[in-house]
Every structure is written in C-alpha cells, then in structure tokens.
C-alpha cells in the first residue's frame, strides 16, 4: 500500500499544488484546511488505534506536511499538540512555510518538527525529504515491531519458566511424599510385626484364662451343689464380671489386629517390582474401607460414617497411591465438619459407563467458588499457618491424573461438599 500523507494548509491553492505533486509518486493524500481540523483527524486516529480498530497502519497518517502561518492555531501549536500523542519516530512532521529565518527553524524543531522546508520548494527536494523521512519511519516501525515481538516472546518464555518451576516444586513435593509413604510402609510392616506378636500371645492367654475360668466355675458348681442357691448366685455374679472383662480384652485385641491390617493395606507397596508408572489389576474396596477405618479412629465419635459399595471391580491402578488420595479427601471432609451437629460422611462406589466413580459427600461448611478454583494448586491452604502444607489435594490431583482419571467438586457454603473421583476401568 502507498504511504498516506496529510497536507495541512489554509490556502486551497497551496493544498492543490502539493496534492498534484504528490500524486505523481503516487501517495495517498488527505487535506486539512486548518490546524483544528488536522488535530481532530489525528486524535480520532489515535483513539481508534488505542481501541484496536481494524485499520492497518497503511490506512493511518504516515507523514504530515504542515504550514506554519494559519488562522486560529499556528503550525507550531499544532505540532506541539501532535507530539503529545505521537513521537517524532512514530509520525514525521515536515514544516512547509514561507518563513525562512533562523528563529523560525529553531521554533519548528522546538515544537517537535522533523524537518523544515521553505516555500517555494523544488519538487526534487520535496520528494527527497519525504522519501528520507518515510524510510526512517519504516525503520522505526520495524524496530518497534521487533521489540514488541521480543517482548511477547520473553513474556511467553517467562510464563513457561514459571509453569516449569511450579511443576518442579509440585514434582519435588510428590517425591518427598512418595518417600514418606515408602518409609511409612517399611515402618508399618515392622511395627505391625512387633505388635502382632504380643497381640497373638495376649489372645492365646485370654482364651486360656477364659477356658480355665469356665472349668473353675463348673468345679465350684459341683462342690457347692444345687441346694446352695445363694452361694451359686454370688459365684455367678463374680464370674460374669470376669467373663465381661475377658470379652473386652478379646475386643481390644481384635481392634488392634484390625488397625494394623488397615495400616498395612493403606501404606504397602502393592508389587515390589512395580515402577512409578506401572499399574496392577486391583479392586479398591478393601483399601477404601481400610482407609475409612483409620479415619474413624480419630473422628468416629463425632461423625457418622457410611460406606456404600455398589460394586468393586478390578481396574489398573496403584492402590497405595489411591489410598493416600482417599485419606486426604476423608480427613479434609472431617475437618470441614468440625463443630457441626449430625455430621456425616457418605462414601459411595459405583460403575458409571466405562468409569468407576467414588464419591465423598459431607455436610460440612462447604467452599466458595474462589476456594474450589484453587484447591488443587500446590501450597494453597485455607488452614491457619502451621496446620497445613497445601500439598494434600495437589498431590491427590497428580495421582488421579497419572491414573488417567479426573476429579470433580460440587460445593456450596453452609451446605457441604461432594467430591467425585472418576477412574477408567481399563486404559485401552
């Protein structure tokens, strides 16, 4: 496209002469008969540029030929006003006037003019000056475009570096957590073995005591006979208390065995040879119930727990990682229900098409949309300082993502939260 030149002169003959000359190149010409008309045109052009109009640079003014002596607003005043909008490199202004004193040139350059031509001007000189300034304009526009492109490239690179850094922090956190889980598995295996041994002896001793008490009771009944009902009743009351205490001991031993089994199920590595991305065909029901049992140990007196497993299919997964996700979600739900009356956590598992859906529904405090939007971000937490790292849900999100699944959250302040885990039944 040809360059667009604005001719500003109050004399129609001067404008016509310049238009005829410039049409020889040819240039696109716009005429203004006053400084005010020129300023209105250029200001509207600048506003259109700020509003990102569809005009291309070639449709805007590329150069101004400006007379000095005009009624109302002089050329110097027009130039000074234009310079508040466009710099000398963005819009060249060439004064074209009959004034030829040194002071006139000084005033023109002080107002922001790029060049000063004295009337009458030779055609060759006019064309050469215009051509030079348009070439400089092209260079400046090219430089500005390059700077803008470099700036955009740097901005994109900076964002990519930020994202890579955030990903690195999250990966490091997940590695630390994985190491903790691995260490916990080793610790639990050892502690479980150490606890199971005395628990076994305690069970055997309690069983032997129970059998001995039963034999002793029968012996006393034979010695006393049927005629001494009062003595027999007294003996029976004492034996009932002893058998009740033995029953409590049996229940405590059974509970200890269950807790150790739950810990083993929660933290164990499912296959010693499995790599970080390997999956085994496993059902999640046992791990889900074991994790729920561990959570109930801390919150069972304040919260009602309901576990409904409509199905328990096998699917490709790493159960120990998913148990960690279940634990994080359940603990968060229980903490959200702190102080709530009739608090309940309902865990449901069912097939939905080609996916297994595991839902966790609580009637706690709920979350605003702003928290939901950030709840899976690394290091984001709503807990007081020192009470949360902000990594639990972020790590859970990463684990579900590695299993090719997804997490969905529905929550309303004051009404509770529903969190859904969707896992593919196969990875084909």
N, C-alpha and C positions, 0 to 999 in steps of 0.2 A: 504494500500500500504506500501511496505517496505521503509525504510529510504534510502536516496541517499547520498553516501559518495564519496568525491573527494580525490583521492590519488595523491599527488604531490611529485615526487622524480625523480632525473635524472638517477638513476640506474635502469635498467629494471629488474634485479633480485629482488631488494627490492620491486618494484611495484608488481611483480608476487607473491612474498611471502605474501604480505599484501592482495592481491586480493584473494588468495587461502584461507587465514584465514577468511577473512570477508564473503566469500561466504558460510561459514558454518552456519551463523545466519538465513537466508541469508540477506545481504544488497545489494542494487544496487550500483555498483561500476563504477566510471569514473576515468580514469588515465590521468595524465598530466606529461610530461617529463621535463618541465621547468616552472619557475615562470611566464614567459611571457605568456605561453600557458594557465596557470591557470587564470591569470588576464583577458585575453581575454574572456575566458569562463564565468567567474563570472560577468564581466562588461556587456556582452551581455545578461546575465540572468537578471541583474538589469534593463537594458533598456527595456527588454520585460515586466518586472513587472510594470515599470512606464507607459508603453503603454497599460497596461491592456490586456496582451495576454491571450489566453485561457488556458495557462498552470496552473495546480493546484499546490499548494505548494509542494506536494509529488513528482512532476516532476523536482523540482529545487534541488539545492545542500542543504543538511541539515547539513553536517559537513565536515570539511577539515582536513585531515592528511597531515601535511606539513613538508618536510625535510628542514634543515637549510642550509647545505653546498651544494649549487648548482651554476653552472656557470652562469655568467651574472647577475642575480638578486638573492640575498640571500633570504632565507625563512623569515628573519626578515623584509626585504624590501617589500616582497610580502604581509606579514601580515599587515604591516602598511598601505599599499595601499588599501587592502581589507577593513580595518576599516574606510576608508573614505566613503565607500558605505554601509557596514553592521556593525551594532554594535555587541558587544560580545554576547548579548542576542539573536540576530537575526541569527547569523551564528557562531557556535563554531569552533575554530581553535585549533587543538592539534599538537604541535611540536613533531616530532618523529626523533631523531637525535643521533649521537654518541657522541656529545658534552655533557659533564656532569659537567662542572664547575659551581660554584655558579653564576659567572658573566654571563654565558650562560643563566641560568634560568632567571636572572634579565633582560637580554636583550630581552628574549622571552616574558615575561609578559609586559615589557615596550612597545613592538611593538603591543600589543593587543591580545596576545595569551590567550586562556582559560586554557590550561594545557600544561605540558612539560613531555614527556616520553623519556627515554634514551634507545638506542639500545645496546644490544638486549633486547627486551621487552617480558615478559612472555605473553602467549596467554590469560590467565585468567585476568591478569592486564589490557591488552589492551581492552578486551571485557567489563570489569567492568567500565573502564574510559569512553569508548564510550557510554555505556548504560546510565551512570550517566548524561553525557552532553546532550544526546538526550532526557532524561526525563526532564531535566531543560529547554531544547528547547521547549518541548511540553507545559510545564507550562507557559513559557513566551508567546508562541503563543496564548494560551488560554486566558491569561490576556489581551494581545493586542486585541484579538477578542472581549472580554467583554468590554474593554474600547471603542473600535470602535462602538460596538452596543449601549452602553450607550450614547456615543456622538451623534450618529444618533437619538436615542430616544429623547435626550434633544433638538436636533435641530428641530425635528418634534413637540415636545411639545412647544418649543419657538414660532414656526410658528403658531401653533394653538392658543397660547395665544395672539399673535399679531393680528390674524384674529378675535378672540373673542373681543379684545379691540377695533379694528376698527369697528366691528359690534355694540359694545356697544355705541361707540361715535356716530355712524350713527343713532342708535335707539334713543339715547338721543336727538339728533338734530331733529329727526322726531317728537318726543314727544313735544319738545319745539314748533316746527312749528304747530303741531296739536292744542296745547293750544292757540297759537296766532290766528289760524284760528277760533277756538271756540270763543275766545274773540272778534274777528272781527265780527263774526256772530251776537253776542249779541249786540255789539256796533252799527252795521249797522241797526239792527232791531229798536233800539231806535232812532238812528239818522234819519232813514227813516220815522218813525212815526212823529218825530218832524218837518221834512222837508215837509212831505206830507200835514200836517195841514195848514201851511201858503200858500203852493202852491195851495191847494184847494180854499182857500179864495181869492188868487190872481186871479185864473181862473174865479171864480164867479164875482169878481169885474170887471175884464176885459170884461167879457161877458155883464155885466150890463152897463158898460160905452159904449161899442160898440152899444148896443141897444138904450141907451139914445142919443148917437150922431146921430144915424140913425133917431130917432124921431125928434131930434132938426133940422137936415138937412131938413127933409120933411116939418117941420113947417116954416122954413125960406123960402123954395121954394114957399110955399103957400102965404106967406106975400109979397114976392117980386114980384111974378107973372112972366109971360112969357116974358114980354116986357123988363125987365132989364137984358139983357144977360151978360153985363159986370160984374154986381154985382154978378149974379149967378155963373159966371165962377170963380170969385175971391173966393167966398164961397166954390166952389167945390175943388179948389186947396188946401185950408186950411184943408177941411175935408179929402182929400186924404192923406195929411201928417199925420193927426191924426189917420186915419184908418191904415196907414202903421206902425206907432209906436205901435198900439194895436196888429197888426199882429206879430210884433217882440216880444211883450210881451207874446202872446199865444205860439209862437215857443219856447221861453225860458222856459216857464212853462212846455211845453211838453218834452223838453230836460231834465229838472230837474227830471221829473217823470220817464223818461227812464233810467237815470243814477242810480236813487235809486232802480229801478226794477232790473237793471243789477247787482248792488252790492248785492242785496238780493239773486238773483239767483246764483251768484258766491260763496257767503260765507255761505249760510244757511245750516244747518244740515237737511238732507232730511227726516229723520224719527227720532223723538226724542228718540225712544226706540232702535234704531239700535246700535249694538255693533261694535267693531273695525273691525271684520271680516264679518259682515252681509252685504248682498247685496240686493238691490231693483231693480225691473224691471223698468228701466227708459230709455227714449230717451235722447240723449246727444245734439241734435241740438240746443235747446233753450239755454242751458248753454254755448255751444261753441260760439253762436252768441252774447250772453250777455258779455262773456269774451272778445270777439273781440271788442265789443262796448266800453268796458272800456279801452282797449289798444289804440283804435283810439282816445280817448280823449286826450292822451298825444302825439301821433305820427301821427294823421290824416292829419296834414298839410304838412308833409314831405314824407309820404309813402302812396302808393296806396294799399288798402286792398280789396281782392277779396275772397268771401266765396261761395263755390260751394258745396251744399249738395245734392248729387245724391240720397240719401236715409237717413232715420232717424229711424232705427229700435230700438226697446227696447232690452236692454241687462242687465244682472245682474251687478250692479256697485254701487259705492258711488259717485254720481255726483259732490258733493262739492270737493272731493279729485281730481277727474279728471279735474274739472275746474281749480284747482290750477296747475295741470300739463300743461294745455293749456296756462295759464297765463305765467308760467315760460318759455315755449318754445317761445311764441309770443314775450315776452319782450326781450329775448336773440336775436331773429331774428331781431327785430327792432334796437337793439343796434349794431348788426353786420353790419347794413346798414347805420349807421351814416355817413353822408357826401357823400353818394352815390347818383348820379343823376338817376332819373327814378327808385327810389327804389320801390319794390313791395313785398307784402307778400300774397301768394295764399294759402288758406286753403281749403282742399277738404275732403269730407267724402263719402265713398262708401263701399259696401259689396264686399269682396273677399273670395269666398268659405264660410267657416264657421266662418269667422272673419270679424270684422268691421275695416276698415283701415282709419285712419285720418292722412292726410299728411299736412306738413307745408313746403312751398317752398319759399325761399328768394333769392335775387340776391345780397347778401352782400359780405363780404370779404372772406368767406369760411374758412376752417380749414385744417391745415396739419394733416397727419395721427397720429403724436405723440399726438396732442390735442384730436383727436377723441378717441384714445385708453384710455385717462384718463378723458374724460369729465364727466363720471358718478361716478368718485371716490369722496368720501367725502372730502370737503375742497379744491378741486382743482379748481382754477380760473385763467383766463388769464387777469382779470381786475386789475387795479392798487390797491395798498394797501388802504383799507378803503372803496372801492367801491363795494366789493363783498365778500360774505362769502364762496362761493364754495359749497353751500349746495343745491341750487335750483334743479340742474339736478340730483344730488344724491337722493334727496327726491322724485323727479319725477320718477326715475328708480324704487325706492322701491314701490311706489304707483302702477305703472304698473305691477310690479312683483306680488303684492298682488292680482291684478285683473287677474292673470294668463295670462297676455299679454306679449308683447315684444316691444322693441324699436330698430329701425334700422336707421342708419345715413349714408348718402352719401354726401360727401363734397369735393370741390376742391378749392384750394386757388385762389382767384380772380374771381371765377365764382358763388359762392353761396353755399347754403346748402339745402338738402332735409332731413327732419326728418319724419319718419313714425311710427305711433302707431298702433299696431295690438291688438285688444281685442276680445276674444271669444264671440260669440253671445249667447252661453249657456255654463254652467260649467259641463255638463254631460260628 
